[in-house]
Amino acid sequence: MNKVVKLMSKKINWVVWLILVILWNYRFPQATPFQDVVVAVFLSILFIIIDLFQSRYLKKSSSRSKFD
């Protein structure tokens, strides 16, 4: 079950990242390609950090489970 939750979490994070990148491109159409890349990289790093926190939380919560 833990693997399923982690996979769903990664998919949701990817979709949210994609939506944010698309919103950036529509909100700031005058942005240069360099600015587009900087924002995409920043969002990627942010979501990597979020994924690390989520995986630590899942490990912590699964270690407390009585039904493993």
C-alpha positions in Angstrom: 0.0 0.0 0.0 2.8 2.4 0.8 4.2 2.1 -2.7 0.8 2.9 -4.2 0.5 6.0 -2.0 4.0 7.1 -3.0 3.3 6.6 -6.7 0.1 8.6 -6.5 1.8 11.3 -4.6 4.5 11.6 -7.3 1.9 11.7 -10.1 -0.1 14.4 -8.2 3.1 16.4 -7.6 4.1 16.1 -11.3 0.6 17.3 -12.4 0.7 20.3 -10.0 4.2 21.2 -11.3 3.0 21.0 -14.9 0.0 23.2 -14.1 2.2 25.8 -12.4 4.6 25.9 -15.4 1.7 26.3 -17.8 0.2 29.0 -15.6 3.6 30.8 -15.6 3.7 30.7 -19.4 0.2 32.1 -19.8 0.5 34.7 -17.0 3.9 36.0 -18.2 4.0 35.5 -22.0 6.6 38.3 -22.4 9.1 36.3 -20.3 12.3 35.3 -22.0 13.2 31.6 -22.5 15.9 32.0 -19.8 13.2 33.1 -17.3 11.0 30.2 -18.3 13.9 27.8 -17.7 14.7 29.4 -14.3 11.1 29.2 -13.1 10.8 25.6 -14.3 14.1 24.6 -12.5 13.0 26.5 -9.3 9.7 24.6 -9.3 11.4 21.3 -10.0 13.7 21.8 -7.0 10.8 22.9 -4.8 8.9 19.7 -5.7 11.9 17.6 -5.1 12.1 19.0 -1.6 8.4 18.4 -1.1 8.8 14.8 -2.3 11.6 14.3 0.2 9.4 15.6 3.0 6.5 13.4 1.9 8.7 10.2 1.7 10.0 10.9 5.2 6.5 11.3 6.5 5.4 8.1 4.8 8.3 6.2 6.3 7.6 7.6 9.7 3.9 6.9 9.5 4.4 3.3 8.1 6.9 2.5 10.9 4.1 3.2 13.5 1.6 1.0 11.8 0.4 -2.1 13.7 -0.6 -4.0 10.6 2.8 -4.4 8.8 
